[in-house]
Amino acid sequence: MLRSLNAMVDRYLELRKPLTAQIDPWQRARPDPRRPFNDWLALLDARIYLDDRTADGPH
């Protein structure tokens, strides 16, 4: 059980850094009313990538 939890945490940490680098600019852009957020395709692609990377783990 502990090994399984460690593996899940390790996989999450592997994903977190690159995804955070991708998502941070989108989060900063959203609240600016002068520049409405319009990069929905990239946001959905990142979500699909994350889903694919975590699909083999428990939900």
Number of C-alpha atoms within 10 A of each C-alpha: 6 7 8 10 10 11 13 15 12 12 14 14 11 11 15 13 10 10 14 12 10 14 13 10 10 17 12 10 15 14 11 10 8 8 9 10 14 11 11 10 9 13 14 11 11 15 13 12 14 15 11 10 13 15 10 8 10 6 5
